[in-house]
Amino acid sequence: MSNNADPKSPARFYPIGTPGQPWGDAEKAQWLESRSVDRSYSEEVLSRLNDLGRGLQVEQYGALSIDPKRYPLFAVKCASPTKGAPWALITGGVHGYETSGVQGALDFLAEHAMAYSERINLLVAPCVSPWGYEVINRWNPRAIDPNRSFVVDSPCEESAALIKLTQDLGVDFLMHIDLHETTDSDETEFRPALAARDGKPHEPGLIPDGFYTVGDSDNPQEAFQGAIVAGVEKVTHIAPPDDNGEIIGSKVTQHGVINYPCKPLGLCAGVTDARFTSTTEVYPDSAGVTAETCNRAQIAAIQAALDHALAHAQGE
């Protein structure tokens, strides 16, 4: 340390920006420049949409301005919606780096969607943030978190496009499940980056070992969350609470369940007024857990959610 260093100045914990000062345009540009493409949206997502069978209709609902040809936005729905049946929304890849949210949604479409087609109409957006998918990052190119941006006049084009998609469809949704992961990189990269971007100190936290769900604190639907956890527990283990009875700083309300205020926080799970909503959190970094395990866990969560919503569609 230099002899001229100010001992009262915040310590640097992230390579971009000045500790204690929120990022401006220059820092955000530096951050964007430091990102690199590590996988292909075209090969890993779009090619799978092209392979979906009959009965499912793929529609483009937008494109990202950073490269519209490279990052078109697609949703899938039943080619012939069932009249009188309720609607369910399934979203993945809101945080592009959370791989099983994307691949789990695609696996569900390929393997199970048609089995539900006569009972419930599906709208699936499997990769809401394709740039984030390719660079394996939580934010969009403007260093905005899409999963805090489901708000009126959203500053995040990924979120704004999904909002418009759901509104333009003009239906009431019975259920929405938003597929996510909690990863070790949340603690090593994304939480420090968030603190640096906002000019705040970084406070180390814990990463829960296992699956959990996030319900809406204004509409918790505890039986619905419990059904999802029970379904996933057949595939992978459920995260235990920490010594404070919490998971990621929120009180555990039942086995593997915490709640957030979805609409006030601008979370994707609050994008509709669905009665049944949940955010899944798969943990891919646990010993012995594979990518396939994570994808199967997301499928189990979707199926358990759909089964519960259908069983209780006529009332609580």
KEMI-349352 format. One record per residue: z, y, x of N, C-alpha, C, O in turn; residue in one letter. Coordinates in pm, whole numbers, plus 32768, in hexadecimal, padded with zeros to 4 digits. Example, Ala and Ser with C-alpha at 12.3 -4.5 7.8 and 13.67 -1.06 7.14 Angstrom:
BEGIN
830C7DC78527830C7E3E84CE830C7EB68528834E7EB48590A 82C47F1F850582CA7F96855783138003850A83248072853DS 
END
This chain:
BEGIN
80007F8980548000800080008000807C80588048808380BCM 7FAF80DE80327FAB815B807D803081A380758075819E800FS 805381E880E380CE823780E280C882A9807F812F82E18059N 804C82CD8054803B833C7FF8803783107F66802683637F0CN 8046828E7F4F8040825C7EC580B7828F7E75812782977EA8A 809E82B07DF9810782DE7DA0815382657D6B811882157D22D 81D382557D8D821C81DD7D60822D81D77CC9824C816D7C93P 821882497C828227824B7BF281A5822B7BA881A682197B2EK 813582237BF080B582097BAF80AE81767B8680E381207BCBS 806B815A7B14806280CF7AE6801780787B4B7FBA80A67B8DP 80417FFB7B557FFE7F9E7BB07F787F727B757F6B7F647AFCA 7F177F5E7BCC7E937F317B9E7E997E9B7B7F7EC97E4C7BD0R 7E677E767B097E637DE97AE17DD77DC07AB37DC17D4C7A92F 7D787E207AB27CEF7E037A8A7C927E577AE07CB37ECA7AFDY 7C1F7E227B0B7BCE7E677B6E7B857EE27B3D7B4F7F2D7B8FP 7B817EFB7ABB7B387F6D7A847B997FD27A497BF97FAD7A06I 7B8080517A637BD080BB7A297C4680E37A7F7C6180A87AE7G 7C8A81497A4F7D03817C7A8F7D7C81537A3D7D82817379C6T 7DDC810E7A787E5180E27A2B7E91815679DF7EA981C17A15P 7EAD813C79607EED81A2790C7E8C81FF78C77EB782537877G 7E0A81F478E37DA7824C78A67D3F81FA78587D03819F7891Q 7D2B821977D87CC581D0778B7C3B81E177C97C1D82477808P 7BE8817C77B67B60818277EA7B0D81EA77A17B1C81FF7729W 7AB6822B77EC7A4E827E77B579C9823777BD79C481BE77D7G 795D828177A878D8824577AA78B882097833787781A0783AD 78E48249789E78C48218792479038190793D78C381367974A 79808180791579C58100792A7988809278D2797B802078FDE 796480B67857792680527800789D8028783778787FB3782EK 78548087787077D4806678AE77E8800C7928779A7FB0793FA 785080287975786F7FD479E978937F4879BC78687EE579F9Q 78E07F3E795379057EBB791D78897E6F78F0787A7DF8790EW 78307EB378A677B77E71787777617E4178EB772A7DD378E8L 77567E93795377077E7079C7773E7DF57A0F76F47DAA7A4FE 77C07DE07A0378007D707A4877F27CEC79FD78187C837A32S 77BE7CEE798277AD7C73793577327C28796576D27C657994R 77347BA5795976C17B53797F76A97AE9791577077AB878D6S 762B7AC5790176067A5D78A1762479D478DE75F679B4794CV 767279847895769C790278C8766B788C7874767D7819789CD 762E78A7780175F7783B77B0759078777750758678F17744R 75467822770C74D4784F76BC74EF78447627750777D675F3S 74EB78B375E274F378B77551747C786F75137489782774B1Y 74067884754F738D7844751C739777AD75237378776874C2S 73C27779759673C476E875A9743776A5756174287636752EE 74AC76E6755D752476A57529754076C17495758B76797455E 7502772C745F751C774F73D4749C77517382749077077320V 743C77A373A973C377B173597377772E734D7342770F72E3L 737276E073B9732B766073B3736C7602734E732775B2730ES 73EE760A7341743475B472E2741A75E172527415758E71F7R 740B7662723D73E8769271B8735E7662719073457642711BL 7304765C71F1727C762C71D6727A759971AF721C756A716EN 72E2755071D772E474BF71BE732B7499713C73327423711BD 735F74FB70F373A474DA70777342749F701172CE74C7700CL 737374426FC3731C73FC6F67730674456EE4733074B76ED3G 72C474016E8972A874386E05732974556DB9739174186DD0R 731D74B36D5F738F74D86D0D73DC754E6D42742E75876CFBG 73C275736DBF740475E56DFC739C764F6E217332762E6E57L 73BB76CA6E05735E77386E1C739777966E85740777C76E78Q 734A77AE6EEE737378076F5B733578906F4472BB789B6F34V 738878F96F44735779806F2B738A79DF6F9873FE79D76FC2E 73327A366FC6735D7A9D7024739A7B116FD773617B3F6F74Q 740E7B3F700474507BAF6FC174637C28701B74A57C896FF5Y 74297C23709274337C9670EC740C7C6F717973D97C017190G 74257CC971D6740A7CB17264745A7D1772B374747D857283A 74827CF2732C74D27D4C737F74787DAF73C974127D887402L 749F7E2C73C8744C7E96740074397E88749773D77EBC74CDS 74957E4474DD74887E36756E740A7DE8759373D27DFD75FEI 73DD7D8E753B73627D42754F73437CF874CE73687C8374BFD 72FF7D3A746E72EA7CFE73EA729F7C7A73EC72BB7C22739AP 72417C69744971F67BEB744E724C7B787482723E7B067457K 72A47B9874DE72F87B317519736F7B0E74C0739F7A9D74C2R 739F7B717472741A7B5D742574067B76738F74467BCF7357Y 73AF7B28734F73A97B2F72BC74277AF0728174647A9772BDP 744D7B1F720C74C47AEC71C774977A98715174477AC470FFL 74CA7A1D714974A079C170E17517798D70927585797A70C7F 74FE79767012755D79326FBA751678BF6F76749C78BE6F69A 756478606F49752F77EA6F06757177DE6E7D75EA77F16E70V 752277C06E1B755B77A66D96750D77376D5374A4770D6D83K 754277076CE474FC76A06C99747876D86C67747277466C31C 740E768B6C79738A76B96C4F738276D06BB9733C772A6B8AA 73CB767F6B6D73CD768D6ADB745F76946AAE749B762C6A91S 7499770C6AA9752677186A81754076D669F974ED76DE699EP 75B2769769EF75DA76546974761376B86912767876F8692ET 75D376C768A075FE7729683D768A7708680C76A7769667E7K 76E0776C680A7768775B67D877CB7728683F784377286826G 779A76FD68B377F476CD691C782B7744696B77E877AA6978A 78A4773769A078DD77A469F1789577AF6A77784777586A9DP 78B2781B6ABE787778356B4278E2782F6BAE795578556B98W 78BA77FD6C22791277F96C9778C978346D0E7852781B6D22A 791178826D5D78DB78BF6DD7791A787B6E507994786A6E57L 78C778546EAF78F5781A6F2E78BA786E6F9E784178826FA4I 790F78A06FF678E078F47064791078BB70E9797F788870F3T 78BB78C4714E78DD789A71D578A878FF7239784E794D721AG 78DF78FD72B078AC7952731A78C079E5730578787A367340G 79217A0D72B279437A9B72AA796D7ACA733579457B357362V 79BE7A79737779D47A86740779767A23744A798B79AA7443H 790F7A56748C78A57A0074BD78D0799775217891792F752BG 793C79B2756B7966795275D279AC78D8759879C2787775E0Y 79D178DA75197A1D786E74DD79BC780374AA799478027435E 799877A975057922775374F6792776F9747C78C476EC7435T 799976B97463799C765773F6798E7697736E79677654730ES 79AB771873637993775C72E47900775B72C178DB774B724DG 78AB776D7327781A776C731477E876DD730377A676BD72A0V 78087687736377D375FF7361780F75AC72F077CC755672B8Q 788C75C672CF78C97580725D788575A371DB786F754C7187G 7863762471C8781C764D71507792760C7149776775E070DFA 774D760771BC76C975C771BF76D2753171A5767F74F9715EL 773874F071DD774D746271C377677449712E773273EA70F4D 77B9749E70F377D5748F70647755749C7013773D744D6FB7F 770374FF7033768575106FEA762D74946FF675F474666F93L 76247460706E75CB73ED708675FE736D704675AF731A701BA 7682735C704076BA72DA701B76F772D56F8F76FA726A6F52E 772873476F5C777B733F6EE3775873A26E75778473916E04H 770A74086E9376F674736E3176BA74406DAF76E574686D42A 765873EA6DB8761473BD6D3F766F736A6CE4765673606C6CM 76D6732E6D1C773372E06CCA7782733A6C6B77B8730B6C07A 778873BB6C8A77D0741A6C357773746B6BDB77A374B86B88Y 76F1745C6BEC769274BA6BB2769374C06B1A767275276AE1S 76B874526AD776B974546A45773C74886A0B774574A26994E 77A174966A61782474C26A31784775516A59789375956A13R 780E75806AC9782E76056AF877B7763C6B46777675F36B91I 779B76B96B33772D76FB6B79776077336BFE77C4777A6C02N 771A77126C68774677366CEE76F477A96D27767A77AF6D16L 773878056D6B76F878696DBF773B785C6E4877B478706E54L 76EC783B6EAE7722781F6F3376DF787C6F987664787B6FA6V 772E78CB6FDD76FE791D704D773A78DF70CB77AB78FF70EFA 76F078887110772C7839717C7744788471FE7797785A724EP 76FC78F37214770E793C7292770079D0727776947A0A7288C 776D7A0D724E776D7A9A722877537AF572A077197B617290V 777B7ACB731777717B1E739077227AD573FC775D7AA0745AS 769C7AD173F1764D7A837451764E7ABA74DF76477A6C753EP 76567B3D74F176627B72757A76E57B4275B676E87B17762AW 77517B49756B77D17B18759977CD7A8375B9780F7A557615G 777D7A37756B776E79A87587772E79947610775C7940765DY 76C679DF762E767F79CB76AC76D079F5772676CC79B3778EE 771A7A63771B77677A93778E77F67A5D778D78467A7C77E5V 78157A0C7727789979CC771979067A37771A795F7A37776FI 78FC7A9276B9795C7B0076B2798B7B19762479497AF375C3N 79FC7B58761B7A3C7B76759B79FE7BF1755879F67BF874DDR 79D37C5175A979A27CD17575790C7CD0756278C77C717588W 78DA7D3C752578497D51751F781F7DAB759478757DD275E2N 779F7DCD75A277757E19761877B67EA3762677B37EDE7692P 77EE7ED775BB78307F5A75C078C77F4D75D679117FAC75C1R 78F37ED8760179817EBC761979D47ECD75997A457EFC759DA 79997EA4752979DD7EA674A779F97E17747D79A47DBF748DI 7A6F7DFE744A7A947D7974187A617D6A73897A927DAE732FD 79FF7D12737279CD7D0272E97A3A7CDA72867A357CFF7211P 7A9D7C8F72B57B047C6072597B757CC472437BE27CA07217N 7B5B7D4072617BB07DAE72357B5C7E1871F17B877E8A71DFR 7AE07DF271CC7A7D7E5671A27A407E3B711A79D77E7470FAS 7A7F7DE670C97A4D7DCF70427A897E376FE47AE27E1B6F93F 7A547EB06FF27A867F256FAD7A117F756F77799E7F5D6F9DV 7A2D7FD36F1E79C5802C6EEA798A807C6F5E79D380AC6FB5V 7905808A6F5F78BF80D16FC978E480987052790880E270ADD 78DC8016705F79047FD270D978B880067152783F801A714BS 78FE801D71C378BB8047723E787A7FD4728878387FE972EEP 788B7F5A7257785B7EE1729977E87EA7724877FC7E8071D5C 77717EA0728176FE7E77723277057DE4720976CF7DBF71A1E 77457D90725877557D04723177A67CFB71B077817CB27153E 78137D4471AA78687D44713278217D8570BD78267D51704DS 77E17DF670D5779C7E3E706A772E7DE8702B77197DEB6FB2A 76E87D9B707F767D7D46704A76B47CDA6FEF76797CBC6F88A 77257C9E701577607C366FC077977C716F3F778C7C346ED4L 77D37CE66F4878037D296ECF77907D3D6E6D779D7D1D6DF7I 77207D706E9F76AC7D886E4976777D066E0F76527D006D9AK 76737C9D6E6176447C1C6E3176957BEC6DB9765C7BC46D53L 77187BF06DC4776D7BBF6D5877647C186CDD776A7BE76C6CT 77587C9A6CF1774E7CF56C7F76C87CE96C3976C17CEB6BBEQ 765D7CDB6C8775D77CD36C4B75C47C536BFA75747C4F6B9DD 760D7BEA6C1F76007B6D6BD5762F7B7E6B4475FC7B3D6AEAL 76917BD66B3076BB7BF96AA977057B8C6A5E76F77B7F69E5G 77557B3D6AA677A27AD26A6778367AE36A89785B7B296AE8V 788A7AA26A3A79197A9C6A5879337A1B6AA4790A79AF6A7AD 79787A286B15799679B26B667A1C79786B3F7A7E79C06B2FF 7A2078F56B307A9E78AF6B197AEA789D6B9B7B6578A56B9FL 7A9F78856C087ADE78606C877A93789B6CFC7A1978AC6CF7M 7ADC78BA6D667AA078E36DE67AF478A96E567B6D78BF6E5CH 7AB5785F6EAF7AF8782E6F277AAD78646FA07A3378576FAAI 7AF878A06FFB7AC078E070737AEE788F70EC7B6678817104D 7A8E785C71397AAA77F971A27ABB783B722A7A60787E725BL 7B31782972657B52786872E57B90780373457BAC77917321H 7BA5783273C07BF277EA74267C56784A74667C3E78C3746CE 7CC4781574957D1E785B74EF7D12781475767D2C779C757FT 7CEC785E75DE7CCF782076607D2A785876CD7D6678C276BDT 7D327810773A7D7E784377AD7D4578C777DF7D8E79197816D 7CC278DB77CE7C85795977FA7CB379D077A77CA17A4277D1S 7CEE79B877337D2B7A2776E87D957A6C773E7DA07AE7773ED 7DE07A1D77877E4D7A5477D87E1B7A8578607E4E7AE87894E 7DB97A4278997D8C7A6679207D257AD679207D1C7B217981T 7CD77AE478B47C6C7B4878B07C777BA8783B7C7A7C217850E 7C7C7B7577C17C667BCC774F7CDD7C24772B7CCA7C977704F 7D557BF377387DC87C4A77207DD57CB6778B7DF07D297769R 7DC37C95780C7DC27D0078707D517D6578597D677DDE7867P 7CDA7D3678357C6B7D92781B7C8A7DEE77A67C6C7E6677ACA 7CC77DB9773D7CEB7E0B76C97D4F7E7876F07D3F7EEC76CBL 7DB57E51773C7E197EB477667DD97F1F77BE7DF67F9677AFA 7D817EF578197D3E7F5678707CE57FB3781F7CE7802C7835A 7C987F7C77C37C3F7FCE77707C8B803977237C5D80AA7714R 7D00801376F17D4E806F769D7DB280C276EB7DFC811276B1D 7DB680B277707E12810077C27EA280DC77AF7EFB813077BCG 7EBC805C77907F44802E77777F707FCC77E47F1A7F947828K 7FF07FB877F5801E7F5378557FFF7EC778237FFA7EAF77AAP 7FE97E6C78807FD17DE0785B80557D96785C809D7D9578C0H 80747D5877EB80EE7D0977DF80C97C7677D5808F7C4C7770E 80E97C27783B80C37B99783980FB7B5177BF81697B6D7791P 80AB7AF4778B80D47AA6771680C07A12772D80A279E7779CG 80D179C576C280C3793476C8804979097677802779477613L 8008789F76A47F9A7862765A7FCF77E476177FFD7789765DI 7FCA77DB75927FFE7764754E7FA976EA756B7F2E76F37572P 7FE97679757C7FA475FC759C7F8C75AE751C7FE0756074F0D 7F1875C474E07EF5757B74697EB475D273FF7EA5764B7411G 7E8F759273927E4C75D573227EB1761D72CA7F2275EF72BAF 7E88768F72917ED776D1722A7E78772271D17E05773971F6Y 7EA8774C715F7E5977A071067E9F782670F47F1878347104T 7E4C788970D17E7F790E70B17E5B792A701F7DE579376FFDV 7EC079346FCB7EAB79596F407EB679EF6F2F7ED47A386F8DG 7E9C7A1C6EB67EA47AAB6E957F317AC76E607F5B7A8E6DFCD 7F797B1E6EA580027B3B6E7B80097B776DEF80717B6F6DADS 7F9B7BB56DC07F987BEB6D387F6D7B836CD17F767B9B6C58D 7F3E7B0F6D007F137AA36CA77F1B7A216CF67EB479E66D16N 7F9479F36D177FA279896D7B7F6D79016D537F3E78B66DA9P 7F7178DF6CD27F3E785D6CA47F7177EC6CFE7F2377A86D41Q 7FF377DA6CFD8033777D6D5A800276ED6D487FF276A56DABE 7FEA76C36CCD7FBA763A6CB87F2E76286CF57F1075BE6D2CA 7EDC768D6CEB7E56768B6D267E5F767F6DBE7E1A762D6DFBF 7EB476D26DFD7EC476CA6E8E7EFA76416EB67ECC76056F18Q 7F5A760F6E6B7F93758C6E8A7F2D751D6E817F3074BE6ED0G 7ED175276E207E6974C26E117E0D74C26E8A7DE374586EB9A 7DED75396EBD7D9775436F347DDC75046FAC7DA074B46FF5I 7E5A75276FC17EA574F070327EAC745870287E997412708CV 7EC774246FB07ECF73926F9E7E4A734F6FBD7E4872E26FF6A 7DDC738E6F997D5A73566FB77D3C7355704C7D0972F37081G 7D5D73C2708F7D4173CD711E7D9D7373716F7D76734371DAV 7E16735C713F7E77730C718A7E46727C719D7E79723471F3E 7DE67252714E7DAB71CE71617D4D71CA71D97D2671607209K 7D287242720A7CC7724D72777D07727B72F97CE872467364V 7D6172DC72F07DA1731473677E2D734473457E52734C72D0T 7E7B736473AC7F07738673977F16741773687EC0746C737EH 7F86743073277FA574B272ED800474FD734B805F74C27383I 7FED757E7359803F75CF73B480CF75DA738280E575FA730DA 812F75C273D881BA75D773B181E0766A73BF819E76B37408P 82497696737A8278771F738F82BA772C741782E676CA7452P 82C177A97449830877C074C6839E77C874AC83CB77AA743DD 83EA77EF750F847C77F1750284AD7855749B851E784E746DD 845678B47476847979187411844778F173858451793F7327N 84127876737A83DC784C72FA8359789172D8833A78A37262G 830D78B8733E82937905732A821B78C2736E822A786E73C7E 81A578E87342812878CB738780E17950739B80CF799C733BI 80B9796D7414807D79ED743E80C37A6673FF80837AC373D0I 81477A6173FF81967AD373D381AD7ADF733E81E87B407311G 817E7A7D72F081907A80725F81E27A08723281D5799A7267S 82377A1F71CF829179B8719E82447944716281E779597113K 826978CB7187822D7853714B8268784170C082E2783770AFV 8210783D705C823E78316FD1824777A16FA3829477816F47T 81FB77496FE1820276B96FCC81BB767A7043818776C07099Q 81BA75F77047818075AE70B880F375E270D8809675CF708AH 80E37624714C8061764F717A802576C571317FAB76D67134G 8075771870F0803F778770A08089780970BF8104780D70C0V 803D787270D9807278FA70DE801D794F70807FB67922704FI 804879CA70687FFF7A24700F7FEA7AAC704F80407ADE7097N 7F767AE770357F547B6F705D7F267BBD6FE27EF57B806F83Y 7F357C416FDF7EFA7C916F747E647CA36F8E7E3C7CFB6FDBP 7E137C536F4F7D867C496F777D367CCA6F5F7CF37CFA6FBBC 7D3D7D006EE87CED7D786ECC7D1D7DF16F1B7CC97E366F54K 7D9F7E0E6F227DC97E826F727DA37E7970057D8C7EE07046P 7D9C7DFF703C7D777DED70C87CE07DE470DE7CB37DDC7150L 7C937DE470737C037DDA70817BD47D5270AC7B6D7D4670EFG 7C1E7CE870877BFA7C6170B07B8A7C2A70587B7D7C4E6FE3L 7B3A7BD370927ACC7B9670487AFE7B4D6FCD7AB97B4C6F66C 7B737B106FD47BA87AC66F627BBF7B1F6EE87BD27AED6E79A 7BBE7BA26EFC7BCD7BFF6E8C7B4B7C3C6E5C7B4D7C9C6E0FG 7AD97C056E877A587C426E667A357C316DD379E77C7F6D9CV 7A6C7BCC6D917A567BB86D027ADD7BC56CBA7B457BDC6CF9T 7AD87BB76C387B537BB36BE87B707B236BBB7BAB7B0E6B51D 7B487AC26C0B7B5C7A366BE97BF07A166BD47C477A4E6C17A 7C0A79BC6B777C9579926B5F7CCC79446BD67D3F79586BFER 7C7A78EC6C0E7CA578976C7C7C6378C56CFE7BE878C06D0BF 7CB378F26D5D7C7E791F6DDD7CD578EA6E4F7D4F78DD6E41T 7C9478CB6EBE7CDE789D6F327C8C78B46FB07C1178B26FACS 7CD178CB701E7C9478D270A27CC7785B70F27D40784C7104T 7C6C780871227C95779771757CA477C472057C6178217232T 7CFC7781724D7D0D779B72DD7D19771373247D8376D67328E 7CA976E8735C7CA4766D73A97CC7768C743A7CA476F7746CV 7D0B762E747E7D307643750B7CE175E475637D01756D7569Y 7C79761575A97C2275BD75F77C54759C76837C19754776C6P 7CBF75DD76B27CE975D0773E7D5D756F77517D93756577BFD 7D82752876E97DEE74C876F57DBE744B773E7D4A74257735S 7E1A740C77877DF7739177D17DC6732777707E05730B770AA 7D5472EC77927D1D728077427CC972AA76CC7C8C7255768BG 7CC4732C76AE7C73735D763F7BE6737B76727BD573BF76D7V 7B827348762C7AF6735C76537AB273BF75F57AE973E4758DT 7A3B73E9761B79EC744075C479D073FC753F79D2743C74D6A 79B7737A7544799E733074C97A1B732C74707A10733773F6E 7A91731D74AD7B0D7323745F7B1873A774157B3A73AA739FT 7AF97413745A7B047498741E7AA174A873AB7AC574DD7341C 7A26747A73BE79C47482735279F0743072DA79E2745C7267N 7A2673B872F37A56736372857ACC73A4723C7AD9739871C3R 7B2073EA72887B91743072497B60749D71EB7B9774AF717EA 7AF974E672137AC3754E71BC7A867511713E7A96754670D1Q 7A3F74A2714F7A06745E70D97A75742F707B7A6B743F7002I 7ADE73F570B47B4F73C770627B8D743B70167BB3742D6FA2A 7B9874AF70597BD0752570177B7775536FA47BA975726F38A 7AF475566FBA7A9775806F507AA175226ED87AAA754F6E66I 7A9F74A06EF27AA2743F6E857B2574456E377B2574406DBCQ 7B9374506E7F7C15745A6E3B7C1C74D96DE77C5274D96D79A 7BE675476E1E7BE675C56DD47B9175BB6D567BBC75E56CEAA 7B1975856D637AC275776CEF7AFF751B6C867AFC75396C0FL 7B3774AB6CB27B71744B6C547BE5748A6C087BF274776B8FD 7C3A74D46C4E7CAB75146C0B7C7A757F6BAA7CA975876B38H 7C1C75D26BD77BEB763D6B807BAA76056B037BBF763A6A95A 7B5D759C6B117B1D755F6A9C7B8375236A3D7B74752C69C3L 7BEA74E56A747C5174A76A217CA3750C69D57CDF74EC696FA 7CA675886A077CF875F069C87CA57667699A7CD776D6698DH 7C24764E69817BCA76BC695E7BEB76FB68D87BCB777068C1A 7C2A76AF687F7C4576E267F87CCC772767EA7CF07752677DQ 7D17773268587D99777468507DF2774468BF7DD176E9690BG 7E66778568C77EC5776369337F0676DD69177F5976AF6965E 
END
